[in-house]
Amino acid sequence: METDTMPDAMLAHLQQTIDADGGWIGFDRFMAEALYAPGLGYYSRGSTVFGVMPQGLREAGGEVVGAGSDFVTAPEMTPLFGQALARQIAQALQVTGTDEIWEFGAGTGALALQILDALDALGVPVRRYTIVDLSQPLKARQQATLHQHLDRVQWAEALPDTMRGVVVGNEVLDAMPVKLLARLQGVWYERGVAWNPDDAAHPLAWADSPTDLRPPTEVPGEHDYVTEIHPQGEAFVRTVAGRLQAGAAFLLDYGFPEAEYYHEQRHMGTVMCHRAHLADGNPLVDVGAKDITAHVNFTGIAVAAQDSGMEVLGYTSQAHFLINCGLADAMQAASLADRSAAQKLIFEHEMGEFFKVIGLTQGNYWDAMGFARGDRTHRL
């Protein structure tokens, strides 16, 4: 028997988890279980989640390719994305004197394939490409996608003590569990999840616990306000910084600098769920069957990196970054389908402004091509 919201197995797992923690878990713990619980979480249960837009590519028979997917990431839209990013990676490898790439959360492997093919075409040597991914089902897809590069590609579930090379993360930070904070009648609480045995159809319920946690900047006003803080994302950056002996990192995601993230009018937070190219704001239903994300506070990422010894190379919109890396020129020689898809990557009302890019380096600052025009580091 199943409820109308999620399978019994996930329900039982969550009930056991909540009971073991005294009847309440923070949202970060809930989000981690929903996404990564072995065999049950969204990224670990083997479902197809990546694809193209529903109105996108069609096969000869008229079937929409990727129609069973939940969302589309830039590499699935056009190889021009990875080709542009590869130019920045090529510069970073040369400047830092390294020959390895580390990609986190590689999805289908499409971005890795685009980067390796592009670097080969540019004559840039890559000795090893390491994918760090917790999803075993996705690892199988990545291996199939990268079959011609398996002599250089390896997989890891954890970081080594020391690393050298260029780190890449496209839509990785937004999938890292966040803590929810709620200001109610002027008092701050941590918002978590409890078990409600009286509602068989929807047994998961929001529950608030008093907390000393606060957003990193004061939120003006006394109105009720819900937001997130990002200890796991910032800890990830500190870990990378602490182990990266030489190299750089480029993280692409949707988000804002701190002043925009904690704006007094953004009172409902940024947590969002995605399934079948539709978005909803209730993570407590269909748990394990849909993605859960939160926007990135890029100021927090920059501060975590700097506190750990890295320098910020730049911060800008995805549109500026890709154009600085030669996307516009590459579009001229591309097919109509790729040109159309690339426009979605840079148009302001599509992904061009919604997504941002931050560049970090271990060592002295250098002029990264992706931030040559439109750098917004001063806004962080």
BALOBA-1460 file (C-alpha; in Angstrom, 3 decimals):
// residues 380
<rec num="1" residu="m" x="0.000" y="0.000" z="0.000"/>
<rec num="2" residu="e" x="1.171" y="3.562" z="-0.808"/>
<rec num="3" residu="t" x="-0.064" y="6.942" z="0.269"/>
<rec num="4" residu="d" x="-0.796" y="9.516" z="-2.398"/>
<rec num="5" residu="t" x="2.463" y="11.273" z="-1.601"/>
<rec num="6" residu="m" x="5.331" y="8.802" z="-1.363"/>
<rec num="7" residu="p" x="6.150" y="5.092" z="-1.162"/>
<rec num="8" residu="d" x="5.884" y="3.261" z="2.129"/>
<rec num="9" residu="a" x="9.652" y="2.641" z="2.152"/>
<rec num="10" residu="m" x="10.537" y="6.337" z="2.205"/>
<rec num="11" residu="l" x="7.805" y="7.049" z="4.746"/>
<rec num="12" residu="a" x="9.087" y="4.308" z="7.019"/>
<rec num="13" residu="h" x="12.652" y="5.549" z="6.672"/>
<rec num="14" residu="l" x="11.685" y="9.114" z="7.537"/>
<rec num="15" residu="q" x="9.549" y="8.025" z="10.480"/>
<rec num="16" residu="q" x="12.429" y="5.986" z="11.860"/>
<rec num="17" residu="t" x="14.864" y="8.878" z="11.331"/>
<rec num="18" residu="i" x="12.581" y="11.389" z="13.043"/>
<rec num="19" residu="d" x="11.814" y="9.041" z="15.938"/>
<rec num="20" residu="a" x="15.522" y="8.313" z="16.460"/>
<rec num="21" residu="d" x="16.184" y="12.056" z="16.753"/>
<rec num="22" residu="g" x="13.521" y="12.603" z="19.401"/>
<rec num="23" residu="g" x="10.588" y="13.452" z="17.133"/>
<rec num="24" residu="w" x="12.130" y="16.336" z="15.183"/>
<rec num="25" residu="i" x="14.846" y="16.758" z="12.532"/>
<rec num="26" residu="g" x="16.190" y="19.955" z="11.043"/>
<rec num="27" residu="f" x="15.343" y="20.671" z="7.435"/>
<rec num="28" residu="d" x="18.959" y="20.060" z="6.420"/>
<rec num="29" residu="r" x="18.722" y="16.493" z="7.712"/>
<rec num="30" residu="f" x="15.355" y="16.021" z="6.002"/>
<rec num="31" residu="m" x="16.707" y="17.377" z="2.709"/>
<rec num="32" residu="a" x="19.734" y="15.093" z="2.909"/>
<rec num="33" residu="e" x="17.508" y="12.030" z="3.402"/>
<rec num="34" residu="a" x="15.084" y="13.103" z="0.657"/>
<rec num="35" residu="l" x="17.878" y="13.477" z="-1.874"/>
<rec num="36" residu="y" x="20.540" y="10.985" z="-0.855"/>
<rec num="37" residu="a" x="19.125" y="8.181" z="1.362"/>
<rec num="38" residu="p" x="20.530" y="4.970" z="-0.171"/>
<rec num="39" residu="g" x="18.053" y="3.424" z="-2.599"/>
<rec num="40" residu="l" x="15.310" y="5.891" z="-1.608"/>
<rec num="41" residu="g" x="16.579" y="9.432" z="-2.145"/>
<rec num="42" residu="y" x="15.962" y="11.345" z="-5.333"/>
<rec num="43" residu="y" x="19.573" y="11.062" z="-6.533"/>
<rec num="44" residu="s" x="20.163" y="7.497" z="-5.368"/>
<rec num="45" residu="r" x="17.112" y="5.534" z="-6.505"/>
<rec num="46" residu="g" x="17.983" y="5.248" z="-10.199"/>
<rec num="47" residu="s" x="15.292" y="7.398" z="-11.799"/>
<rec num="48" residu="t" x="15.983" y="9.454" z="-14.892"/>
<rec num="49" residu="v" x="16.076" y="13.075" z="-13.793"/>
<rec num="50" residu="f" x="18.101" y="14.957" z="-16.406"/>
<rec num="51" residu="g" x="16.896" y="15.733" z="-19.909"/>
<rec num="52" residu="v" x="15.824" y="18.420" z="-22.346"/>
<rec num="53" residu="m" x="13.000" y="20.888" z="-22.147"/>
<rec num="54" residu="p" x="9.585" y="19.325" z="-22.916"/>
<rec num="55" residu="q" x="9.238" y="21.566" z="-25.954"/>
<rec num="56" residu="g" x="12.772" y="20.650" z="-27.043"/>
<rec num="57" residu="l" x="14.322" y="18.130" z="-29.388"/>
<rec num="58" residu="r" x="12.093" y="15.589" z="-31.126"/>
<rec num="59" residu="e" x="13.033" y="12.337" z="-32.748"/>
<rec num="60" residu="a" x="11.832" y="11.415" z="-36.223"/>
<rec num="61" residu="g" x="8.763" y="9.718" z="-34.797"/>
<rec num="62" residu="g" x="7.761" y="12.895" z="-33.007"/>
<rec num="63" residu="e" x="8.648" y="11.749" z="-29.488"/>
<rec num="64" residu="v" x="10.163" y="14.401" z="-27.262"/>
<rec num="65" residu="v" x="13.682" y="13.335" z="-26.279"/>
<rec num="66" residu="g" x="14.068" y="13.467" z="-22.514"/>
<rec num="67" residu="a" x="10.346" y="13.944" z="-21.937"/>
<rec num="68" residu="g" x="10.554" y="11.748" z="-18.845"/>
<rec num="69" residu="s" x="13.052" y="14.039" z="-17.163"/>
<rec num="70" residu="d" x="12.435" y="16.406" z="-14.273"/>
<rec num="71" residu="f" x="14.650" y="19.343" z="-15.231"/>
<rec num="72" residu="v" x="17.321" y="20.361" z="-17.707"/>
<rec num="73" residu="t" x="20.816" y="21.592" z="-16.953"/>
<rec num="74" residu="a" x="22.917" y="23.641" z="-19.336"/>
<rec num="75" residu="p" x="25.144" y="20.798" z="-20.623"/>
<rec num="76" residu="e" x="22.060" y="18.828" z="-21.708"/>
<rec num="77" residu="m" x="20.868" y="21.818" z="-23.721"/>
<rec num="78" residu="t" x="23.913" y="22.307" z="-25.942"/>
<rec num="79" residu="p" x="27.584" y="21.268" z="-26.050"/>
<rec num="80" residu="l" x="28.439" y="24.945" z="-26.562"/>
<rec num="81" residu="f" x="28.096" y="25.364" z="-22.791"/>
<rec num="82" residu="g" x="30.880" y="22.912" z="-22.002"/>
<rec num="83" residu="q" x="33.012" y="24.193" z="-24.861"/>
<rec num="84" residu="a" x="32.907" y="27.739" z="-23.470"/>
<rec num="85" residu="l" x="33.637" y="26.551" z="-19.931"/>
<rec num="86" residu="a" x="36.525" y="24.472" z="-21.291"/>
<rec num="87" residu="r" x="38.260" y="27.629" z="-22.536"/>
<rec num="88" residu="q" x="38.259" y="29.004" z="-19.009"/>
<rec num="89" residu="i" x="39.468" y="25.656" z="-17.658"/>
<rec num="90" residu="a" x="42.275" y="25.588" z="-20.242"/>
<rec num="91" residu="q" x="43.472" y="28.992" z="-19.062"/>
<rec num="92" residu="a" x="43.250" y="27.913" z="-15.418"/>
<rec num="93" residu="l" x="45.225" y="24.713" z="-16.032"/>
<rec num="94" residu="q" x="47.957" y="26.698" z="-17.761"/>
<rec num="95" residu="v" x="48.169" y="29.468" z="-15.165"/>
<rec num="96" residu="t" x="48.159" y="27.094" z="-12.181"/>
<rec num="97" residu="g" x="50.514" y="24.567" z="-13.775"/>
<rec num="98" residu="t" x="48.142" y="21.647" z="-13.241"/>
<rec num="99" residu="d" x="46.762" y="18.891" z="-15.462"/>
<rec num="100" residu="e" x="43.778" y="17.465" z="-13.542"/>
<rec num="101" residu="i" x="40.068" y="18.303" z="-13.389"/>
<rec num="102" residu="w" x="37.706" y="17.505" z="-10.531"/>
<rec num="103" residu="e" x="33.971" y="17.686" z="-11.271"/>
<rec num="104" residu="f" x="31.366" y="17.477" z="-8.515"/>
<rec num="105" residu="g" x="27.849" y="16.215" z="-9.245"/>
<rec num="106" residu="a" x="28.476" y="15.357" z="-12.893"/>
<rec num="107" residu="g" x="24.866" y="14.460" z="-13.770"/>
<rec num="108" residu="t" x="24.743" y="12.423" z="-16.968"/>
<rec num="109" residu="g" x="28.409" y="13.072" z="-17.729"/>
<rec num="110" residu="a" x="27.502" y="15.444" z="-20.557"/>
<rec num="111" residu="l" x="29.588" y="18.315" z="-19.182"/>
<rec num="112" residu="a" x="32.639" y="16.104" z="-18.636"/>
<rec num="113" residu="l" x="32.381" y="14.858" z="-22.217"/>
<rec num="114" residu="q" x="32.097" y="18.388" z="-23.582"/>
<rec num="115" residu="i" x="35.057" y="19.612" z="-21.528"/>
<rec num="116" residu="l" x="37.339" y="16.700" z="-22.438"/>
<rec num="117" residu="d" x="36.457" y="16.874" z="-26.137"/>
<rec num="118" residu="a" x="36.984" y="20.639" z="-26.186"/>
<rec num="119" residu="l" x="40.312" y="20.484" z="-24.352"/>
<rec num="120" residu="d" x="41.507" y="17.779" z="-26.749"/>
<rec num="121" residu="a" x="40.568" y="20.043" z="-29.661"/>
<rec num="122" residu="l" x="42.476" y="22.907" z="-28.029"/>
<rec num="123" residu="g" x="45.527" y="20.699" z="-27.497"/>
<rec num="124" residu="v" x="45.377" y="21.112" z="-23.714"/>
<rec num="125" residu="p" x="46.628" y="17.991" z="-21.905"/>
<rec num="126" residu="v" x="44.459" y="16.535" z="-19.132"/>
<rec num="127" residu="r" x="46.091" y="13.671" z="-17.280"/>
<rec num="128" residu="r" x="43.094" y="12.777" z="-15.142"/>
<rec num="129" residu="y" x="39.432" y="13.762" z="-14.834"/>
<rec num="130" residu="t" x="37.905" y="12.792" z="-11.489"/>
<rec num="131" residu="i" x="34.154" y="12.786" z="-10.937"/>
<rec num="132" residu="v" x="33.041" y="13.052" z="-7.321"/>
<rec num="133" residu="d" x="29.424" y="11.868" z="-7.132"/>
<rec num="134" residu="l" x="27.399" y="10.117" z="-4.446"/>
<rec num="135" residu="s" x="24.864" y="8.714" z="-6.922"/>
<rec num="136" residu="q" x="25.659" y="5.178" z="-8.063"/>
<rec num="137" residu="p" x="22.863" y="5.134" z="-10.707"/>
<rec num="138" residu="l" x="24.238" y="8.341" z="-12.231"/>
<rec num="139" residu="k" x="27.746" y="6.880" z="-12.194"/>
<rec num="140" residu="a" x="26.563" y="4.169" z="-14.595"/>
<rec num="141" residu="r" x="25.175" y="6.816" z="-16.967"/>
<rec num="142" residu="q" x="28.398" y="8.807" z="-16.726"/>
<rec num="143" residu="q" x="30.486" y="5.757" z="-17.600"/>
<rec num="144" residu="a" x="28.372" y="5.150" z="-20.695"/>
<rec num="145" residu="t" x="28.589" y="8.785" z="-21.763"/>
<rec num="146" residu="l" x="32.356" y="8.942" z="-21.268"/>
<rec num="147" residu="h" x="33.255" y="5.554" z="-22.741"/>
<rec num="148" residu="q" x="35.868" y="7.009" z="-25.122"/>
<rec num="149" residu="h" x="37.641" y="8.819" z="-22.278"/>
<rec num="150" residu="l" x="37.687" y="6.059" z="-19.661"/>
<rec num="151" residu="d" x="41.490" y="5.915" z="-19.794"/>
<rec num="152" residu="r" x="41.530" y="9.328" z="-18.089"/>
<rec num="153" residu="v" x="38.288" y="9.399" z="-16.098"/>
<rec num="154" residu="q" x="37.971" y="8.037" z="-12.573"/>
<rec num="155" residu="w" x="35.260" y="8.171" z="-9.923"/>
<rec num="156" residu="a" x="35.506" y="9.008" z="-6.232"/>
<rec num="157" residu="e" x="32.985" y="9.264" z="-3.406"/>
<rec num="158" residu="a" x="35.230" y="11.415" z="-1.222"/>
<rec num="159" residu="l" x="38.100" y="13.850" z="-1.623"/>
<rec num="160" residu="p" x="41.713" y="12.842" z="-1.088"/>
<rec num="161" residu="d" x="43.785" y="14.642" z="1.514"/>
<rec num="162" residu="t" x="45.478" y="16.717" z="-1.176"/>
<rec num="163" residu="m" x="44.460" y="17.745" z="-4.694"/>
<rec num="164" residu="r" x="45.824" y="19.712" z="-7.628"/>
<rec num="165" residu="g" x="43.851" y="20.924" z="-10.615"/>
<rec num="166" residu="v" x="40.675" y="22.734" z="-11.633"/>
<rec num="167" residu="v" x="37.450" y="22.083" z="-9.714"/>
<rec num="168" residu="v" x="34.125" y="22.374" z="-11.568"/>
<rec num="169" residu="g" x="30.631" y="22.346" z="-10.100"/>
<rec num="170" residu="n" x="27.572" y="23.076" z="-12.238"/>
<rec num="171" residu="e" x="24.350" y="23.174" z="-10.167"/>
<rec num="172" residu="v" x="26.019" y="21.444" z="-7.223"/>
<rec num="173" residu="l" x="25.692" y="23.998" z="-4.433"/>
<rec num="174" residu="d" x="21.907" y="24.326" z="-4.828"/>
<rec num="175" residu="a" x="21.474" y="20.608" z="-4.042"/>
<rec num="176" residu="m" x="23.422" y="20.794" z="-0.770"/>
<rec num="177" residu="p" x="21.156" y="20.601" z="2.289"/>
<rec num="178" residu="v" x="20.298" y="23.930" z="3.922"/>
<rec num="179" residu="k" x="18.985" y="24.907" z="7.324"/>
<rec num="180" residu="l" x="15.651" y="26.726" z="7.400"/>
<rec num="181" residu="l" x="15.173" y="29.698" z="9.725"/>
<rec num="182" residu="a" x="11.820" y="31.310" z="10.476"/>
<rec num="183" residu="r" x="11.225" y="34.632" z="12.224"/>
<rec num="184" residu="l" x="7.755" y="34.552" z="13.749"/>
<rec num="185" residu="q" x="6.467" y="37.553" z="15.684"/>
<rec num="186" residu="g" x="10.039" y="38.764" z="16.047"/>
<rec num="187" residu="v" x="11.448" y="35.469" z="17.403"/>
<rec num="188" residu="w" x="13.818" y="33.260" z="15.399"/>
<rec num="189" residu="y" x="13.258" y="29.494" z="15.113"/>
<rec num="190" residu="e" x="14.892" y="26.670" z="13.211"/>
<rec num="191" residu="r" x="12.258" y="25.084" z="11.015"/>
<rec num="192" residu="g" x="12.324" y="21.313" z="10.835"/>
<rec num="193" residu="v" x="10.148" y="18.301" z="10.203"/>
<rec num="194" residu="a" x="8.113" y="16.209" z="12.651"/>
<rec num="195" residu="w" x="5.925" y="13.129" z="12.317"/>
<rec num="196" residu="n" x="2.154" y="13.567" z="12.537"/>
<rec num="197" residu="p" x="0.542" y="10.134" z="13.065"/>
<rec num="198" residu="d" x="-2.949" y="11.656" z="12.952"/>
<rec num="199" residu="d" x="-2.717" y="12.420" z="9.218"/>
<rec num="200" residu="a" x="-2.139" y="9.168" z="7.344"/>
<rec num="201" residu="a" x="-2.108" y="10.821" z="3.922"/>
<rec num="202" residu="h" x="0.389" y="13.554" z="4.878"/>
<rec num="203" residu="p" x="2.212" y="12.452" z="8.034"/>
<rec num="204" residu="l" x="5.133" y="14.869" z="7.636"/>
<rec num="205" residu="a" x="4.617" y="18.267" z="9.243"/>
<rec num="206" residu="w" x="6.583" y="21.459" z="9.721"/>
<rec num="207" residu="a" x="7.732" y="22.101" z="13.293"/>
<rec num="208" residu="d" x="9.748" y="25.003" z="14.682"/>
<rec num="209" residu="s" x="12.346" y="24.877" z="17.434"/>
<rec num="210" residu="p" x="13.867" y="27.908" z="19.242"/>
<rec num="211" residu="t" x="17.398" y="28.624" z="18.015"/>
<rec num="212" residu="d" x="20.360" y="30.935" z="18.401"/>
<rec num="213" residu="l" x="21.052" y="30.615" z="14.667"/>
<rec num="214" residu="r" x="20.642" y="33.758" z="12.574"/>
<rec num="215" residu="p" x="21.068" y="34.801" z="8.952"/>
<rec num="216" residu="p" x="24.561" y="36.205" z="8.287"/>
<rec num="217" residu="t" x="23.127" y="39.691" z="7.952"/>
<rec num="218" residu="e" x="20.271" y="41.396" z="9.746"/>
<rec num="219" residu="v" x="16.904" y="41.199" z="8.008"/>
<rec num="220" residu="p" x="15.116" y="44.542" z="8.419"/>
<rec num="221" residu="g" x="11.587" y="44.664" z="9.749"/>
<rec num="222" residu="e" x="9.536" y="42.684" z="12.240"/>
<rec num="223" residu="h" x="7.365" y="40.805" z="9.739"/>
<rec num="224" residu="d" x="7.340" y="37.011" z="9.598"/>
<rec num="225" residu="y" x="10.226" y="35.817" z="7.484"/>
<rec num="226" residu="v" x="11.530" y="32.444" z="6.260"/>
<rec num="227" residu="t" x="15.009" y="31.978" z="4.823"/>
<rec num="228" residu="e" x="17.952" y="29.590" z="4.617"/>
<rec num="229" residu="i" x="21.526" y="29.399" z="5.826"/>
<rec num="230" residu="h" x="24.101" y="27.215" z="4.082"/>
<rec num="231" residu="p" x="26.555" y="25.563" z="6.482"/>
<rec num="232" residu="q" x="27.047" y="22.500" z="4.258"/>
<rec num="233" residu="g" x="27.731" y="24.450" z="1.086"/>
<rec num="234" residu="e" x="30.200" y="26.690" z="2.874"/>
<rec num="235" residu="a" x="31.845" y="23.694" z="4.556"/>
<rec num="236" residu="f" x="32.231" y="22.088" z="1.123"/>
<rec num="237" residu="v" x="34.100" y="25.149" z="-0.149"/>
<rec num="238" residu="r" x="36.319" y="25.209" z="2.939"/>
<rec num="239" residu="t" x="37.118" y="21.520" z="2.442"/>
<rec num="240" residu="v" x="38.050" y="22.034" z="-1.209"/>
<rec num="241" residu="a" x="40.158" y="25.062" z="-0.297"/>
<rec num="242" residu="g" x="41.926" y="23.173" z="2.454"/>
<rec num="243" residu="r" x="42.886" y="20.264" z="0.199"/>
<rec num="244" residu="l" x="43.574" y="22.065" z="-3.078"/>
<rec num="245" residu="q" x="47.321" y="22.658" z="-3.109"/>
<rec num="246" residu="a" x="47.332" y="24.357" z="-6.503"/>
<rec num="247" residu="g" x="44.550" y="25.134" z="-8.935"/>
<rec num="248" residu="a" x="41.230" y="26.931" z="-9.264"/>
<rec num="249" residu="a" x="37.496" y="26.345" z="-8.897"/>
<rec num="250" residu="f" x="34.508" y="27.462" z="-10.962"/>
<rec num="251" residu="l" x="31.033" y="27.059" z="-9.480"/>
<rec num="252" residu="l" x="27.924" y="27.795" z="-11.557"/>
<rec num="253" residu="d" x="24.493" y="27.992" z="-9.964"/>
<rec num="254" residu="y" x="21.456" y="30.139" z="-9.313"/>
<rec num="255" residu="g" x="21.641" y="32.535" z="-6.414"/>
<rec num="256" residu="f" x="22.397" y="36.019" z="-5.171"/>
<rec num="257" residu="p" x="24.910" y="38.002" z="-3.148"/>
<rec num="258" residu="e" x="24.059" y="38.303" z="0.540"/>
<rec num="259" residu="a" x="22.340" y="41.690" z="0.355"/>
<rec num="260" residu="e" x="19.885" y="40.376" z="-2.232"/>
<rec num="261" residu="y" x="19.491" y="36.939" z="-0.673"/>
<rec num="262" residu="y" x="18.361" y="38.329" z="2.683"/>
<rec num="263" residu="h" x="16.367" y="41.229" z="1.298"/>
<rec num="264" residu="e" x="13.424" y="42.059" z="3.537"/>
<rec num="265" residu="q" x="10.970" y="41.385" z="0.701"/>
<rec num="266" residu="r" x="12.281" y="37.844" z="0.074"/>
<rec num="267" residu="h" x="10.218" y="36.613" z="3.024"/>
<rec num="268" residu="m" x="9.287" y="33.118" z="1.790"/>
<rec num="269" residu="g" x="12.804" y="31.779" z="1.308"/>
<rec num="270" residu="t" x="14.080" y="30.075" z="-1.840"/>
<rec num="271" residu="v" x="13.490" y="26.332" z="-1.274"/>
<rec num="272" residu="m" x="11.882" y="24.852" z="-4.369"/>
<rec num="273" residu="c" x="11.052" y="21.390" z="-5.727"/>
<rec num="274" residu="h" x="11.263" y="20.206" z="-9.334"/>
<rec num="275" residu="r" x="9.536" y="17.306" z="-11.052"/>
<rec num="276" residu="a" x="8.628" y="16.777" z="-14.709"/>
<rec num="277" residu="h" x="9.690" y="20.367" z="-15.501"/>
<rec num="278" residu="l" x="7.180" y="21.716" z="-12.989"/>
<rec num="279" residu="a" x="8.085" y="23.536" z="-9.779"/>
<rec num="280" residu="d" x="6.359" y="23.489" z="-6.414"/>
<rec num="281" residu="g" x="7.157" y="24.826" z="-2.982"/>
<rec num="282" residu="n" x="6.202" y="21.878" z="-0.763"/>
<rec num="283" residu="p" x="9.122" y="19.512" z="-0.056"/>
<rec num="284" residu="l" x="7.032" y="17.436" z="2.390"/>
<rec num="285" residu="v" x="5.079" y="15.643" z="-0.339"/>
<rec num="286" residu="d" x="6.384" y="13.192" z="-2.969"/>
<rec num="287" residu="v" x="9.593" y="12.890" z="-0.960"/>
<rec num="288" residu="g" x="12.265" y="11.052" z="-2.914"/>
<rec num="289" residu="a" x="10.378" y="11.499" z="-6.179"/>
<rec num="290" residu="k" x="11.417" y="15.098" z="-6.864"/>
<rec num="291" residu="d" x="14.397" y="17.381" z="-6.533"/>
<rec num="292" residu="i" x="14.717" y="19.854" z="-3.653"/>
<rec num="293" residu="t" x="16.928" y="22.912" z="-4.090"/>
<rec num="294" residu="a" x="17.718" y="26.282" z="-2.570"/>
<rec num="295" residu="h" x="19.390" y="29.324" z="-4.087"/>
<rec num="296" residu="v" x="23.042" y="29.972" z="-3.300"/>
<rec num="297" residu="n" x="24.315" y="32.802" z="-1.104"/>
<rec num="298" residu="f" x="27.424" y="33.581" z="-3.147"/>
<rec num="299" residu="t" x="28.745" y="35.980" z="-0.521"/>
<rec num="300" residu="g" x="28.907" y="33.092" z="1.940"/>
<rec num="301" residu="i" x="30.747" y="30.978" z="-0.642"/>
<rec num="302" residu="a" x="33.277" y="33.751" z="-1.280"/>
<rec num="303" residu="v" x="33.878" y="34.362" z="2.434"/>
<rec num="304" residu="a" x="34.311" y="30.634" z="3.125"/>
<rec num="305" residu="a" x="36.877" y="30.429" z="0.325"/>
<rec num="306" residu="q" x="38.794" y="33.505" z="1.448"/>
<rec num="307" residu="d" x="38.813" y="32.382" z="5.081"/>
<rec num="308" residu="s" x="40.422" y="29.150" z="3.865"/>
<rec num="309" residu="g" x="43.154" y="30.841" z="1.854"/>
<rec num="310" residu="m" x="41.676" y="31.092" z="-1.640"/>
<rec num="311" residu="e" x="41.343" y="34.244" z="-3.732"/>
<rec num="312" residu="v" x="38.177" y="35.249" z="-5.592"/>
<rec num="313" residu="l" x="38.891" y="35.499" z="-9.314"/>
<rec num="314" residu="g" x="35.494" y="36.942" z="-10.114"/>
<rec num="315" residu="y" x="31.730" y="36.722" z="-9.794"/>
<rec num="316" residu="t" x="29.341" y="37.459" z="-12.631"/>
<rec num="317" residu="s" x="26.225" y="36.348" z="-14.467"/>
<rec num="318" residu="q" x="26.304" y="33.185" z="-16.556"/>
<rec num="319" residu="a" x="25.674" y="35.303" z="-19.653"/>
<rec num="320" residu="h" x="28.742" y="37.490" z="-19.093"/>
<rec num="321" residu="f" x="30.881" y="34.481" z="-18.190"/>
<rec num="322" residu="l" x="29.975" y="32.413" z="-21.259"/>
<rec num="323" residu="i" x="30.289" y="35.354" z="-23.653"/>
<rec num="324" residu="n" x="33.674" y="36.224" z="-22.147"/>
<rec num="325" residu="c" x="34.675" y="32.603" z="-22.821"/>
<rec num="326" residu="g" x="33.799" y="32.843" z="-26.502"/>
<rec num="327" residu="l" x="30.229" y="31.541" z="-26.656"/>
<rec num="328" residu="a" x="29.041" y="34.213" z="-29.092"/>
<rec num="329" residu="d" x="31.781" y="33.343" z="-31.592"/>
<rec num="330" residu="a" x="31.092" y="29.618" z="-31.234"/>
<rec num="331" residu="m" x="27.398" y="30.211" z="-31.921"/>
<rec num="332" residu="q" x="28.195" y="31.621" z="-35.351"/>
<rec num="333" residu="a" x="29.448" y="28.248" z="-36.568"/>
<rec num="334" residu="a" x="26.884" y="26.147" z="-34.688"/>
<rec num="335" residu="s" x="23.701" y="24.511" z="-35.889"/>
<rec num="336" residu="l" x="20.383" y="26.302" z="-35.605"/>
<rec num="337" residu="a" x="19.346" y="24.012" z="-32.723"/>
<rec num="338" residu="d" x="22.545" y="24.744" z="-30.777"/>
<rec num="339" residu="r" x="22.292" y="28.477" z="-31.434"/>
<rec num="340" residu="s" x="18.719" y="28.470" z="-30.162"/>
<rec num="341" residu="a" x="19.691" y="26.517" z="-27.035"/>
<rec num="342" residu="a" x="22.702" y="28.753" z="-26.408"/>
<rec num="343" residu="q" x="20.452" y="31.792" z="-26.468"/>
<rec num="344" residu="k" x="18.596" y="30.346" z="-23.471"/>
<rec num="345" residu="l" x="21.919" y="30.202" z="-21.641"/>
<rec num="346" residu="i" x="22.561" y="33.919" z="-22.052"/>
<rec num="347" residu="f" x="19.213" y="35.665" z="-22.443"/>
<rec num="348" residu="e" x="18.424" y="37.717" z="-19.355"/>
<rec num="349" residu="h" x="14.871" y="36.358" z="-19.034"/>
<rec num="350" residu="e" x="16.108" y="32.760" z="-19.384"/>
<rec num="351" residu="m" x="19.264" y="31.445" z="-17.637"/>
<rec num="352" residu="g" x="21.642" y="34.282" z="-18.450"/>
<rec num="353" residu="e" x="20.925" y="36.424" z="-15.400"/>
<rec num="354" residu="f" x="19.308" y="33.816" z="-13.160"/>
<rec num="355" residu="f" x="22.542" y="31.786" z="-13.019"/>
<rec num="356" residu="k" x="25.816" y="33.157" z="-11.644"/>
<rec num="357" residu="v" x="29.432" y="32.016" z="-11.750"/>
<rec num="358" residu="i" x="32.101" y="32.416" z="-9.076"/>
<rec num="359" residu="g" x="35.763" y="31.720" z="-9.729"/>
<rec num="360" residu="l" x="38.280" y="30.915" z="-6.995"/>
<rec num="361" residu="t" x="42.011" y="30.235" z="-7.082"/>
<rec num="362" residu="q" x="44.529" y="28.699" z="-4.732"/>
<rec num="363" residu="g" x="47.437" y="31.096" z="-4.855"/>
<rec num="364" residu="n" x="47.911" y="34.539" z="-6.302"/>
<rec num="365" residu="y" x="45.109" y="36.293" z="-8.185"/>
<rec num="366" residu="w" x="45.209" y="36.202" z="-11.982"/>
<rec num="367" residu="d" x="42.989" y="37.638" z="-14.714"/>
<rec num="368" residu="a" x="40.472" y="34.907" z="-15.540"/>
<rec num="369" residu="m" x="38.896" y="35.352" z="-18.977"/>
<rec num="370" residu="g" x="35.386" y="34.525" z="-17.734"/>
<rec num="371" residu="f" x="35.267" y="37.706" z="-15.663"/>
<rec num="372" residu="a" x="36.945" y="40.087" z="-18.123"/>
<rec num="373" residu="r" x="33.686" y="42.038" z="-18.565"/>
<rec num="374" residu="g" x="30.761" y="42.330" z="-16.199"/>
<rec num="375" residu="d" x="32.575" y="41.277" z="-13.018"/>
<rec num="376" residu="r" x="30.392" y="41.820" z="-9.927"/>
<rec num="377" residu="t" x="32.806" y="40.842" z="-7.180"/>
<rec num="378" residu="h" x="32.227" y="44.240" z="-5.587"/>
<rec num="379" residu="r" x="28.603" y="43.224" z="-4.940"/>
<rec num="380" residu="l" x="29.494" y="40.190" z="-2.846"/>
